[in-house]
């Protein structure tokens, strides 16, 4: 085996060379077509990981039903995706922002700018988790495309040592993160279009898995009725209109009456419960 072959073999999947050469010589159409071709592989890879995702969700759900919280740990793109998912749960499902919490190496500054060496600190994540008084009812999911991020791995190791449920979302089956978590989710999307740029396929895969995790958890926790977000926060006109429409469809009452009921009760769920208790 040549030295070049050895080096390539030692690389993680997410760091492997792109399947495409000379990107800088491609036309715009060629670039878009080839990126789209690579993106088409993502949903297939996620589908293959559904059994792993299911096992992780079932374990997290048991704990959340007892009042436990879900923490995400990540750095860079992975960390931003975790924070994004956590921040969208309260307005969508009407739960406090203390139910799903996203932590990113480097803190809030890292959401917009790279924070040098933040992801290399193996103790920082656990220190941050301790601020939240993390306990055995909680769950921690590490997000790391390569599966090698010290910030994430250090946090997961300490969490597991303290009897806390651990899971991960990674795109590298040989990453050390797989070995330190009880319920790893590995989504193998292959080399990136731009070599090593895991904001592409790996990021898309991570976002899809995060969507699946929190959406499924919230549905099973009773935050959705039928297929509707009956607990969403009424933070703007669009959402108020959506909530009004839900009530009209569910109760078959006049639109203005539905809107008044919604604004008085504060959520679609509470409005429906109030109406059925007092008018039927």
Backbone as JSON, one array per atom type, in Angstrom:
{
  "sequence": "XXXXXXXXXXXXXXXXXXXXXXXXXXXXXXXXXXXXXXXXXXXXXXXXXXXXXXXXXXXXXXXXXXXXXXXXXXXXXXXXXXXXXXXXXXXXXXXXXXXXXXXXXXXXXXXXXXXXXXXXXXXXXXXXXXXXXXXXXXXXXXXXXXXXXXXXXXXXXXXXXXXXXXXXXXXXXXXXXXXXXXXXXXXXXXXXXXXXXXXXXXXXXXXXXXXXXXXXXXXXXXXXXXXXXXXXXXXXXXXXXXXXXXXXXXXXXXXXXXXXXXXXXXXXXXXXXXXXXXXX",
  "N": [[0.85, -1.2, 0.0], [0.61, 2.18, -0.89], [2.01, 5.27, 0.46], [0.31, 7.4, -0.01], [-2.14, 6.09, -0.35], [-2.44, 4.99, 2.17], [-2.74, 7.3, 3.72], [-5.13, 8.34, 2.72], [-6.86, 6.29, 3.48], [-6.77, 6.52, 6.23], [-8.13, 8.84, 6.73], [-11.1, 10.35, 8.03], [-14.48, 9.79, 6.96], [-15.81, 12.21, 6.55], [-13.72, 13.9, 6.02], [-12.64, 12.99, 3.73], [-11.48, 13.13, 0.28], [-13.3, 15.06, -2.13], [-15.73, 13.73, -4.43], [-15.59, 14.98, -6.79], [-13.64, 16.69, -9.2], [-11.72, 19.69, -9.88], [-13.5, 21.91, -9.25], [-13.51, 24.64, -9.49], [-13.46, 25.07, -12.18], [-15.9, 24.45, -13.17], [-19.11, 25.21, -14.63], [-21.76, 27.43, -13.55], [-24.18, 26.06, -13.68], [-23.3, 23.41, -13.74], [-22.09, 23.23, -11.22], [-24.34, 23.6, -9.52], [-25.96, 21.45, -10.29], [-24.36, 19.26, -9.62], [-24.0, 19.6, -6.85], [-26.64, 19.28, -6.07], [-26.99, 16.65, -6.83], [-25.34, 15.35, -4.99], [-26.65, 16.09, -2.62], [-28.96, 14.6, -2.84], [-28.31, 12.17, -1.81], [-28.55, 12.35, 0.88], [-31.09, 12.01, 2.22], [-31.49, 9.33, 1.87], [-29.42, 8.22, 3.36], [-30.16, 9.1, 5.91], [-32.57, 7.74, 6.23], [-31.65, 5.11, 6.48], [-30.63, 5.27, 8.99], [-32.75, 5.34, 10.71], [-33.56, 3.23, 12.57], [-31.61, 3.56, 14.6], [-32.09, 6.19, 15.37], [-34.66, 5.92, 16.36], [-34.26, 4.28, 18.64], [-32.77, 6.03, 20.24], [-34.58, 8.19, 20.59], [-36.7, 6.91, 21.96], [-35.51, 6.39, 24.43], [-34.86, 8.97, 25.35], [-37.41, 10.06, 25.47], [-38.7, 8.67, 27.58], [-37.41, 9.8, 29.76], [-38.0, 12.52, 29.46], [-40.73, 12.49, 29.83], [-40.81, 12.28, 32.51], [-40.11, 14.72, 33.34], [-37.58, 15.41, 32.54], [-34.86, 17.05, 30.77], [-33.61, 17.94, 27.48], [-30.41, 18.18, 26.22], [-28.27, 19.67, 23.81], [-25.01, 19.33, 22.48], [-22.46, 20.96, 20.7], [-20.15, 22.11, 18.14], [-19.13, 24.79, 15.97], [-20.69, 24.45, 12.8], [-22.28, 22.24, 13.53], [-22.88, 22.84, 16.22], [-24.32, 25.21, 15.89], [-26.55, 24.27, 14.52], [-27.72, 22.69, 16.49], [-28.38, 24.62, 18.45], [-30.15, 26.13, 16.93], [-32.25, 24.27, 16.47], [-33.1, 23.82, 19.1], [-33.97, 26.4, 19.76], [-36.19, 26.7, 18.21], [-38.12, 25.05, 19.2], [-39.71, 26.04, 21.49], [-41.46, 28.23, 20.36], [-42.83, 26.74, 18.41], [-44.01, 24.54, 19.68], [-44.88, 25.42, 22.11], [-43.56, 25.09, 24.59], [-41.51, 25.71, 27.52], [-38.32, 27.47, 27.23], [-36.5, 26.01, 28.54], [-36.68, 23.34, 28.2], [-35.6, 22.06, 25.92], [-32.28, 22.48, 25.28], [-29.67, 24.13, 23.72], [-26.19, 23.98, 23.48], [-23.23, 25.58, 22.5], [-19.84, 25.4, 21.54], [-17.84, 28.02, 22.57], [-19.88, 29.71, 23.09], [-22.52, 32.24, 22.73], [-21.32, 34.04, 20.98], [-20.11, 32.4, 19.12], [-22.15, 31.68, 17.47], [-22.26, 33.38, 15.35], [-19.67, 34.01, 14.65], [-16.49, 32.44, 14.21], [-14.95, 30.98, 17.02], [-11.83, 30.86, 18.18], [-10.18, 27.85, 19.0], [-12.14, 27.06, 20.8], [-13.57, 24.69, 20.52], [-11.75, 22.81, 21.23], [-11.51, 22.46, 23.92], [-11.8, 20.2, 26.42], [-13.15, 20.15, 28.82], [-14.98, 22.18, 29.06], [-17.68, 21.9, 28.14], [-18.92, 20.16, 30.01], [-18.69, 21.73, 32.3], [-20.41, 23.78, 31.59], [-22.82, 22.4, 31.4], [-23.18, 21.71, 34.05], [-23.91, 24.13, 35.16], [-26.57, 24.24, 34.62], [-27.53, 22.5, 36.42], [-27.61, 19.76, 35.71], [-29.0, 16.46, 35.62], [-29.83, 12.97, 36.32], [-32.29, 12.62, 35.12], [-32.16, 13.93, 32.8], [-31.06, 14.24, 29.32], [-28.32, 14.01, 27.03], [-27.25, 14.99, 23.89], [-24.71, 14.73, 21.65], [-23.45, 16.56, 18.89], [-21.62, 16.11, 16.09], [-20.04, 16.18, 13.15], [-17.65, 14.94, 12.2], [-17.15, 13.44, 14.39], [-15.15, 13.81, 16.22], [-14.81, 16.02, 17.85], [-13.4, 17.62, 20.58], [-14.65, 19.22, 22.62], [-17.3, 18.34, 22.55], [-17.06, 15.53, 22.9], [-15.77, 15.4, 25.41], [-17.77, 16.48, 27.07], [-19.81, 14.58, 26.76], [-18.6, 12.27, 27.77], [-18.27, 12.9, 30.52], [-20.94, 13.28, 31.19], [-21.98, 10.71, 30.83], [-20.47, 9.31, 32.72], [-21.68, 10.29, 34.95], [-24.11, 9.08, 35.02], [-25.99, 9.95, 33.15], [-28.13, 9.92, 30.34], [-26.76, 9.42, 27.12], [-26.36, 10.4, 23.72], [-25.61, 10.65, 20.19], [-25.1, 12.5, 17.12], [-23.62, 11.84, 14.19], [-21.47, 11.73, 11.28], [-19.5, 10.03, 10.75], [-18.62, 6.83, 11.06], [-16.4, 5.77, 12.36], [-15.62, 7.6, 14.18], [-14.51, 8.76, 17.39], [-16.6, 9.61, 19.01], [-18.69, 7.85, 18.74], [-18.06, 5.66, 20.29], [-18.19, 6.64, 22.88], [-20.79, 7.19, 23.52], [-24.07, 6.06, 24.49], [-26.21, 5.71, 22.76], [-25.62, 6.03, 19.75], [-26.15, 7.84, 16.7], [-25.53, 7.33, 13.46], [-25.0, 8.77, 10.43], [-24.17, 8.16, 7.33], [-23.04, 10.04, 4.9], [-21.08, 10.31, 3.06], [-18.17, 11.68, 1.25], [-17.76, 15.27, 1.18], [-18.98, 17.74, -1.19], [-17.34, 20.01, -1.53], [-14.29, 19.38, -0.38], [-14.19, 18.3, 2.92], [-15.99, 20.23, 3.85], [-18.26, 20.31, 6.0], [-20.6, 21.68, 6.42], [-22.24, 21.18, 4.4], [-23.48, 18.32, 3.05], [-23.3, 16.8, 5.46], [-24.16, 18.64, 7.38], [-26.77, 19.06, 6.48], [-27.84, 16.5, 6.87], [-27.63, 16.28, 9.66], [-29.39, 18.32, 10.45], [-31.81, 17.26, 9.5], [-32.06, 14.97, 11.11], [-32.19, 16.13, 13.66], [-34.6, 17.55, 13.37], [-36.33, 15.36, 13.22], [-35.99, 14.21, 15.75], [-36.82, 16.2, 17.75], [-39.38, 16.89, 16.82], [-40.77, 14.44, 16.87], [-40.54, 13.83, 19.61], [-41.99, 15.98, 20.77], [-44.54, 15.56, 19.71], [-45.19, 13.07, 20.86], [-45.21, 13.87, 23.46], [-47.55, 15.17, 23.63], [-47.89, 17.69, 22.45], [-48.95, 18.27, 20.03], [-51.96, 18.21, 18.16], [-53.79, 15.98, 16.28], [-52.69, 16.9, 13.26], [-51.77, 19.37, 13.87], [-50.25, 22.38, 15.17], [-51.12, 22.99, 18.01], [-50.25, 24.17, 20.28], [-48.61, 26.27, 19.7], [-46.77, 29.35, 20.05], [-48.26, 32.56, 20.07], [-46.92, 34.69, 18.4], [-46.92, 36.46, 16.27], [-48.79, 38.05, 13.56], [-49.27, 36.22, 11.51], [-49.2, 33.73, 12.81], [-51.28, 34.03, 14.61], [-53.4, 34.2, 12.84], [-53.23, 31.65, 11.72], [-53.78, 30.08, 13.97], [-56.4, 30.92, 14.52], [-57.71, 29.97, 12.27], [-57.42, 27.21, 12.68], [-59.09, 26.84, 14.89], [-61.58, 27.58, 13.86], [-61.92, 25.55, 11.95], [-61.98, 23.32, 13.61], [-64.07, 23.75, 15.44], [-66.12, 24.81, 14.02], [-67.1, 27.49, 14.12], [-67.77, 31.07, 13.92], [-65.33, 33.18, 12.33], [-64.41, 35.56, 13.66], [-65.27, 35.14, 16.25], [-63.76, 32.94, 16.85], [-61.2, 34.02, 16.75], [-61.25, 35.87, 18.88], [-61.64, 34.12, 21.01], [-59.26, 32.67, 20.86], [-57.32, 34.66, 21.43], [-58.02, 35.37, 23.99], [-57.58, 32.99, 25.41], [-55.0, 32.22, 24.77], [-53.76, 30.07, 23.45], [-54.26, 27.61, 20.88], [-54.95, 25.06, 21.82], [-55.81, 25.56, 24.5], [-57.95, 27.23, 23.93], [-59.71, 25.52, 22.55], [-60.23, 23.64, 24.55], [-61.45, 25.27, 26.5], [-63.75, 26.17, 25.14], [-65.13, 23.76, 24.68], [-65.63, 22.95, 27.25], [-67.29, 24.94, 28.27], [-69.29, 25.53, 26.4], [-70.37, 23.3, 25.27]],
  "CA": [[0.0, 0.0, 0.0], [1.41, 3.39, -0.97], [1.8, 6.22, 1.54], [-0.86, 8.18, -0.38], [-3.3, 5.25, -0.09], [-2.57, 4.9, 3.62], [-3.26, 8.58, 4.21], [-6.54, 8.42, 2.34], [-7.6, 5.31, 4.27], [-6.82, 6.99, 7.6], [-9.02, 9.98, 6.83], [-12.5, 10.08, 8.29], [-15.31, 9.97, 5.76], [-16.14, 13.62, 6.35], [-12.52, 14.59, 5.56], [-12.18, 12.36, 2.49], [-11.53, 14.0, -0.89], [-14.54, 15.14, -2.88], [-15.86, 12.87, -5.61], [-15.52, 15.83, -7.97], [-12.38, 17.42, -9.4], [-11.73, 20.97, -10.6], [-14.76, 22.64, -9.02], [-13.35, 26.02, -9.94], [-13.59, 25.12, -13.64], [-17.28, 24.11, -13.53], [-20.07, 26.29, -14.85], [-22.72, 27.56, -12.46], [-25.15, 24.97, -13.8], [-22.63, 22.17, -13.34], [-21.95, 23.26, -9.77], [-25.64, 23.4, -8.9], [-26.41, 20.09, -10.59], [-23.55, 18.3, -8.86], [-24.36, 19.75, -5.43], [-27.95, 18.66, -5.92], [-26.76, 15.2, -6.95], [-24.81, 14.91, -3.69], [-27.7, 16.27, -1.61], [-29.95, 13.53, -2.98], [-27.86, 11.01, -1.04], [-28.71, 12.58, 2.31], [-32.31, 11.42, 2.79], [-31.29, 7.87, 1.85], [-28.57, 7.91, 4.5], [-30.95, 9.31, 7.12], [-33.54, 6.65, 6.32], [-30.95, 3.94, 6.98], [-30.32, 5.46, 10.42], [-33.99, 5.43, 11.5], [-33.56, 2.36, 13.76], [-30.78, 4.17, 15.64], [-32.81, 7.39, 15.82], [-35.8, 5.44, 17.15], [-33.76, 3.84, 19.94], [-32.39, 7.22, 21.0], [-35.8, 8.93, 20.95], [-37.44, 6.16, 22.98], [-34.83, 6.56, 25.71], [-35.03, 10.37, 25.75], [-38.83, 10.27, 25.77], [-38.98, 8.17, 28.93], [-36.88, 10.77, 30.72], [-38.74, 13.78, 29.34], [-42.05, 12.27, 30.44], [-40.63, 12.43, 33.95], [-39.65, 16.08, 33.6], [-36.2, 15.6, 32.12], [-34.57, 17.99, 29.69], [-32.72, 17.48, 26.42], [-29.32, 19.1, 25.92], [-27.43, 19.44, 22.63], [-23.65, 19.86, 22.53], [-21.87, 20.99, 19.37], [-19.23, 23.2, 17.81], [-19.23, 25.18, 14.57], [-21.98, 24.2, 12.15], [-23.06, 21.3, 14.35], [-23.38, 23.56, 17.37], [-25.34, 26.16, 15.44], [-27.75, 23.51, 14.2], [-28.32, 22.3, 17.76], [-28.98, 25.81, 19.04], [-31.3, 26.46, 16.07], [-33.34, 23.35, 16.75], [-33.59, 24.09, 20.46], [-34.64, 27.69, 19.81], [-37.46, 26.63, 17.48], [-39.07, 24.21, 19.93], [-40.71, 26.8, 22.26], [-42.54, 28.85, 19.59], [-43.58, 25.76, 17.63], [-44.75, 23.59, 20.51], [-45.39, 26.07, 23.31], [-42.92, 24.64, 25.82], [-40.5, 26.67, 27.97], [-37.02, 27.32, 26.58], [-35.65, 25.19, 29.41], [-36.97, 21.93, 27.92], [-34.55, 21.65, 24.99], [-31.25, 23.5, 25.43], [-28.52, 23.94, 22.84], [-24.93, 24.59, 23.92], [-22.24, 25.6, 21.43], [-18.49, 25.76, 21.96], [-17.59, 29.43, 22.31], [-21.03, 30.5, 23.51], [-23.34, 32.95, 21.75], [-20.44, 34.65, 19.97], [-19.81, 31.4, 18.1], [-23.28, 31.53, 16.55], [-22.04, 34.25, 14.19], [-18.25, 34.07, 14.31], [-15.68, 31.33, 14.73], [-14.21, 31.27, 18.24], [-10.63, 30.03, 18.09], [-9.83, 26.82, 20.0], [-13.24, 26.78, 21.73], [-13.99, 23.3, 20.42], [-10.67, 21.93, 21.69], [-11.56, 22.37, 25.38], [-12.51, 18.96, 26.77], [-13.87, 20.29, 30.1], [-15.91, 23.31, 29.03], [-19.08, 21.48, 27.96], [-19.46, 19.66, 31.27], [-18.83, 22.89, 33.18], [-21.62, 24.5, 31.18], [-23.96, 21.56, 31.77], [-23.35, 21.78, 35.5], [-24.6, 25.39, 35.46], [-27.99, 23.94, 34.51], [-27.84, 21.45, 37.4], [-27.98, 18.56, 34.95], [-29.18, 15.29, 36.48], [-30.07, 11.71, 35.63], [-33.53, 12.66, 34.34], [-31.86, 14.64, 31.56], [-30.37, 13.53, 28.24], [-27.36, 14.84, 26.29], [-26.94, 14.51, 22.54], [-23.59, 15.44, 21.03], [-23.56, 16.68, 17.44], [-20.27, 16.31, 15.54], [-19.98, 15.5, 11.85], [-16.48, 14.05, 12.15], [-17.15, 12.59, 15.58], [-13.87, 13.96, 16.92], [-14.76, 17.31, 18.53], [-13.08, 17.44, 22.0], [-15.67, 19.87, 23.44], [-18.48, 17.46, 22.58], [-16.7, 14.23, 23.48], [-15.52, 15.59, 26.84], [-19.06, 16.65, 27.74], [-20.53, 13.31, 26.74], [-17.93, 11.35, 28.69], [-18.62, 13.27, 31.89], [-22.37, 13.01, 31.38], [-22.16, 9.26, 30.98], [-19.9, 8.95, 34.02], [-22.61, 10.72, 35.99], [-25.37, 8.36, 34.88], [-26.91, 10.69, 32.3], [-28.28, 9.32, 29.02], [-26.0, 10.09, 26.07], [-26.53, 10.01, 22.32], [-24.86, 11.55, 19.31], [-25.41, 12.52, 15.69], [-22.35, 11.98, 13.51], [-21.44, 11.19, 9.91], [-18.29, 9.22, 10.65], [-18.81, 5.64, 11.91], [-15.18, 5.46, 13.11], [-15.32, 8.7, 15.08], [-14.52, 8.36, 18.81], [-17.87, 9.95, 19.65], [-19.56, 6.67, 18.68], [-17.72, 4.78, 21.39], [-18.44, 7.23, 24.21], [-22.23, 7.39, 23.72], [-24.88, 4.84, 24.59], [-27.13, 5.62, 21.62], [-25.11, 6.82, 18.63], [-26.85, 7.88, 15.41], [-24.5, 7.54, 12.44], [-25.59, 9.0, 9.11], [-23.01, 8.17, 6.44], [-23.41, 10.74, 3.66], [-19.95, 10.29, 2.14], [-17.35, 12.89, 1.15], [-18.47, 16.49, 0.82], [-18.73, 18.29, -2.53], [-16.1, 20.71, -1.27], [-13.65, 18.48, 0.58], [-14.16, 18.67, 4.34], [-16.96, 21.28, 4.2], [-19.38, 19.56, 6.56], [-21.83, 22.47, 6.42], [-23.02, 20.74, 3.24], [-24.3, 17.12, 3.28], [-23.32, 16.42, 6.87], [-25.04, 19.6, 8.05], [-28.16, 18.76, 6.08], [-28.23, 15.26, 7.55], [-27.8, 16.59, 11.08], [-30.63, 19.09, 10.59], [-32.92, 16.34, 9.31], [-32.18, 14.12, 12.3], [-32.67, 16.99, 14.74], [-36.04, 17.74, 13.11], [-37.03, 14.12, 13.56], [-35.94, 13.99, 17.19], [-37.68, 17.09, 18.55], [-40.77, 16.81, 16.36], [-41.33, 13.2, 17.41], [-40.65, 13.97, 21.06], [-43.07, 16.9, 21.11], [-45.82, 14.9, 19.39], [-45.43, 12.05, 21.87], [-45.46, 14.57, 24.73], [-48.88, 15.77, 23.57], [-47.85, 19.09, 22.05], [-49.6, 18.37, 18.72], [-53.25, 17.52, 18.08], [-53.98, 15.64, 14.87], [-51.46, 17.31, 12.6], [-51.72, 20.82, 14.05], [-49.44, 22.93, 16.26], [-52.13, 23.64, 18.84], [-49.6, 24.84, 21.41], [-47.66, 27.26, 19.21], [-46.84, 30.67, 20.65], [-48.9, 33.53, 19.16], [-45.94, 35.77, 18.42], [-47.1, 37.39, 15.17], [-50.1, 38.01, 12.91], [-49.4, 34.98, 10.74], [-49.51, 32.63, 13.72], [-52.63, 34.27, 15.13], [-54.32, 33.82, 11.76], [-53.19, 30.19, 11.62], [-54.51, 29.55, 15.12], [-57.82, 31.22, 14.31], [-58.18, 29.03, 11.24], [-57.52, 25.89, 13.32], [-60.27, 26.82, 15.76], [-62.76, 27.59, 12.97], [-62.04, 24.21, 11.36], [-62.25, 22.33, 14.65], [-65.32, 24.0, 16.16], [-67.13, 25.3, 13.07], [-67.69, 28.75, 14.61], [-67.4, 32.23, 13.12], [-63.92, 33.51, 12.41], [-64.13, 36.57, 14.67], [-65.45, 34.49, 17.55], [-62.59, 32.07, 17.03], [-60.04, 34.87, 17.03], [-61.41, 36.39, 20.24], [-61.43, 32.99, 21.9], [-57.83, 32.37, 20.82], [-56.56, 35.7, 22.1], [-58.35, 35.31, 25.41], [-57.04, 31.79, 26.03], [-53.55, 32.21, 24.59], [-53.29, 29.0, 22.56], [-55.35, 26.86, 20.24], [-55.34, 23.98, 22.72], [-56.59, 26.1, 25.61], [-59.19, 27.75, 23.37], [-60.59, 24.38, 22.28], [-60.65, 23.07, 25.85], [-62.37, 26.21, 27.14], [-65.02, 26.17, 24.39], [-65.83, 22.5, 24.89], [-66.03, 22.88, 28.65], [-68.31, 25.93, 28.6], [-70.34, 25.72, 25.4], [-70.9, 22.03, 24.74]],
  "C": [[0.89, 1.25, 0.0], [1.09, 4.32, 0.19], [0.55, 7.05, 1.27], [-2.14, 7.4, -0.07], [-3.55, 5.12, 1.4], [-3.2, 6.16, 4.19], [-4.74, 8.7, 3.92], [-7.39, 7.49, 3.2], [-7.78, 5.8, 5.71], [-7.78, 8.16, 7.79], [-10.43, 9.54, 7.21], [-13.29, 10.35, 7.03], [-15.56, 11.43, 5.48], [-14.94, 14.43, 5.87], [-11.99, 14.02, 4.24], [-12.32, 13.3, 1.3], [-12.88, 13.94, -1.6], [-14.55, 14.16, -4.05], [-15.72, 13.65, -6.9], [-14.19, 16.58, -8.01], [-12.66, 18.78, -10.04], [-13.05, 21.72, -10.46], [-14.69, 24.06, -9.59], [-13.46, 26.18, -11.46], [-15.01, 24.81, -14.11], [-18.1, 25.36, -13.79], [-21.01, 26.36, -13.64], [-23.71, 26.4, -12.49], [-24.54, 23.64, -13.36], [-22.46, 22.11, -11.83], [-23.27, 22.95, -9.07], [-26.13, 21.97, -9.09], [-25.65, 19.06, -9.75], [-23.79, 18.39, -7.35], [-25.69, 19.06, -5.16], [-27.85, 17.13, -5.98], [-26.26, 14.64, -5.62], [-25.88, 15.0, -2.6], [-28.73, 15.15, -1.65], [-29.58, 12.28, -2.18], [-28.23, 11.13, 0.44], [-29.93, 11.86, 2.88], [-32.23, 9.9, 2.81], [-30.47, 7.45, 3.08], [-29.33, 8.06, 5.82], [-31.95, 8.18, 7.3], [-32.88, 5.38, 6.88], [-30.68, 4.03, 8.48], [-31.57, 5.5, 11.29], [-34.01, 4.47, 12.7], [-32.74, 2.94, 14.91], [-31.48, 5.4, 16.23], [-33.97, 6.99, 16.73], [-35.36, 5.02, 18.55], [-33.43, 5.03, 20.82], [-33.63, 7.97, 21.48], [-36.56, 8.21, 22.06], [-36.83, 6.35, 24.37], [-34.99, 8.0, 26.23], [-36.46, 10.63, 26.19], [-39.19, 9.83, 27.18], [-38.55, 9.19, 29.97], [-37.65, 12.1, 30.66], [-40.15, 13.67, 29.91], [-42.0, 12.4, 31.95], [-40.09, 13.81, 34.32], [-38.22, 16.36, 33.21], [-36.07, 16.56, 30.96], [-33.65, 17.35, 28.66], [-31.69, 18.56, 26.14], [-28.62, 18.68, 24.63], [-26.06, 20.04, 22.9], [-23.08, 19.85, 21.11], [-20.92, 22.15, 19.22], [-19.4, 23.54, 16.34], [-20.62, 24.97, 14.01], [-22.86, 23.3, 12.99], [-23.66, 21.99, 15.56], [-24.49, 24.53, 17.01], [-26.65, 25.45, 15.12], [-28.48, 23.07, 15.48], [-29.03, 23.46, 18.43], [-30.22, 26.22, 18.25], [-32.49, 25.57, 16.39], [-33.95, 23.61, 18.12], [-34.4, 25.38, 20.51], [-35.99, 27.68, 19.1], [-38.52, 25.81, 18.2], [-40.11, 25.03, 20.71], [-41.8, 27.47, 21.41], [-43.4, 27.86, 18.83], [-44.5, 24.92, 18.51], [-45.21, 24.16, 21.85], [-44.82, 25.55, 24.62], [-41.9, 25.68, 26.25], [-39.15, 26.43, 27.28], [-36.02, 26.55, 27.44], [-35.85, 23.7, 29.16], [-35.93, 21.33, 26.98], [-33.53, 22.79, 24.95], [-30.06, 23.18, 24.54], [-27.3, 24.68, 23.36], [-23.92, 24.48, 22.78], [-20.89, 26.04, 21.97], [-18.22, 27.22, 21.59], [-18.76, 30.33, 22.66], [-21.72, 31.24, 22.38], [-22.51, 33.61, 20.65], [-20.21, 33.7, 18.8], [-20.97, 31.15, 17.14], [-23.05, 32.31, 15.27], [-20.59, 34.28, 13.73], [-17.54, 32.86, 14.89], [-14.93, 31.8, 15.97], [-13.03, 30.31, 18.31], [-10.46, 29.09, 19.29], [-10.97, 26.45, 20.95], [-13.61, 25.3, 21.7], [-12.94, 22.32, 20.93], [-10.64, 21.75, 23.21], [-12.41, 21.18, 25.8], [-13.35, 19.09, 28.05], [-14.99, 21.32, 30.06], [-17.37, 22.87, 28.97], [-19.68, 20.99, 29.28], [-19.63, 20.79, 32.29], [-20.11, 23.67, 32.86], [-22.88, 23.71, 31.54], [-24.24, 21.64, 33.27], [-24.06, 23.07, 35.93], [-26.11, 25.18, 35.46], [-28.43, 22.87, 35.52], [-28.33, 20.18, 36.72], [-28.03, 17.36, 35.88], [-29.59, 14.09, 35.66], [-31.42, 11.63, 34.92], [-33.3, 13.27, 32.97], [-31.16, 13.73, 30.54], [-29.45, 14.51, 27.52], [-27.08, 14.21, 24.94], [-25.81, 15.38, 21.98], [-23.74, 15.42, 19.52], [-22.17, 17.0, 16.89], [-20.14, 15.5, 14.26], [-18.83, 14.5, 11.79], [-16.44, 13.08, 13.32], [-15.89, 12.71, 16.4], [-13.79, 15.21, 17.79], [-14.53, 17.15, 20.04], [-14.13, 18.04, 22.93], [-16.87, 18.95, 23.63], [-18.16, 16.15, 23.28], [-16.45, 14.34, 24.98], [-16.81, 15.73, 27.62], [-19.84, 15.36, 27.83], [-19.92, 12.31, 27.72], [-18.31, 11.64, 30.14], [-20.09, 13.01, 32.18], [-22.61, 11.54, 31.62], [-21.61, 8.77, 32.3], [-20.84, 9.28, 35.17], [-24.01, 10.14, 35.81], [-26.41, 9.05, 34.03], [-26.94, 10.05, 30.91], [-27.51, 10.12, 27.97], [-26.31, 9.51, 24.7], [-25.69, 10.94, 21.47], [-25.42, 11.47, 17.9], [-24.08, 12.8, 14.98], [-22.43, 11.38, 12.11], [-20.2, 10.34, 9.68], [-18.38, 8.02, 11.59], [-17.59, 5.29, 12.74], [-14.79, 6.57, 14.07], [-15.38, 8.25, 16.53], [-15.82, 8.68, 19.52], [-18.81, 8.75, 19.71], [-19.31, 5.77, 19.89], [-18.04, 5.34, 22.76], [-19.92, 7.44, 24.49], [-22.97, 6.07, 23.74], [-25.73, 4.62, 23.34], [-26.65, 6.49, 20.47], [-26.02, 6.73, 17.4], [-25.8, 8.25, 14.36], [-25.16, 7.62, 11.07], [-24.44, 9.18, 8.12], [-23.41, 8.78, 5.09], [-22.27, 10.79, 2.66], [-19.18, 11.59, 2.11], [-18.19, 14.1, 0.73], [-18.1, 16.97, -0.58], [-17.47, 19.14, -2.52], [-15.42, 19.95, -0.12], [-13.61, 19.06, 1.99], [-15.18, 19.7, 4.76], [-18.24, 20.64, 4.72], [-20.63, 20.41, 6.81], [-22.74, 22.05, 5.28], [-23.83, 19.49, 3.59], [-24.39, 16.74, 4.75], [-24.25, 17.34, 7.65], [-26.49, 19.36, 7.74], [-28.67, 17.52, 6.79], [-28.49, 15.52, 9.03], [-29.11, 17.35, 11.32], [-31.85, 18.17, 10.44], [-33.14, 15.47, 10.54], [-32.7, 14.92, 13.49], [-34.16, 17.27, 14.59], [-36.84, 16.53, 13.57], [-37.1, 13.93, 15.07], [-36.93, 14.88, 17.93], [-39.14, 17.04, 18.1], [-41.45, 15.57, 16.93], [-41.53, 13.3, 18.92], [-41.84, 14.84, 21.45], [-44.45, 16.31, 20.8], [-46.16, 13.88, 20.48], [-45.66, 12.65, 23.26], [-46.78, 15.35, 24.71], [-48.93, 17.21, 23.13], [-48.44, 19.33, 20.67], [-50.92, 17.64, 18.79], [-53.55, 17.25, 16.61], [-52.67, 15.91, 14.14], [-51.18, 18.8, 12.81], [-50.92, 21.22, 15.29], [-50.35, 23.71, 17.21], [-51.53, 24.37, 20.04], [-48.63, 25.93, 20.99], [-47.87, 28.61, 19.9], [-47.37, 31.68, 19.63], [-48.05, 34.8, 19.09], [-46.06, 36.74, 17.25], [-48.46, 37.18, 14.49], [-50.33, 36.71, 12.15], [-49.82, 33.83, 11.64], [-50.89, 32.8, 14.36], [-53.67, 33.86, 14.1], [-54.38, 32.3, 11.62], [-53.98, 29.56, 12.77], [-56.0, 29.77, 15.0], [-58.43, 30.23, 13.34], [-58.35, 27.63, 11.83], [-58.8, 25.79, 14.14], [-61.55, 26.8, 14.94], [-62.99, 26.19, 12.41], [-62.47, 23.17, 12.4], [-63.64, 22.49, 15.26], [-66.46, 24.47, 15.25], [-67.87, 26.52, 13.62], [-67.2, 29.9, 13.74], [-65.95, 32.64, 13.37], [-63.61, 34.5, 13.54], [-64.28, 36.0, 16.08], [-64.27, 33.6, 17.87], [-61.37, 32.88, 17.4], [-60.09, 35.42, 18.46], [-61.11, 35.3, 21.27], [-59.94, 32.66, 22.01], [-57.04, 33.39, 21.62], [-56.83, 35.7, 23.6], [-57.66, 34.14, 26.11], [-55.54, 31.6, 25.82], [-52.97, 31.1, 23.76], [-54.49, 28.29, 21.98], [-55.86, 25.77, 21.19], [-56.23, 24.49, 23.86], [-57.94, 26.65, 25.13], [-60.19, 26.63, 23.12], [-61.11, 23.78, 23.58], [-61.68, 23.96, 26.54], [-63.74, 26.17, 26.48], [-65.81, 24.89, 24.71], [-66.33, 22.35, 26.33], [-67.23, 23.79, 28.93], [-69.46, 26.03, 27.61], [-70.88, 24.42, 24.84], [-71.18, 21.05, 25.86]]
}
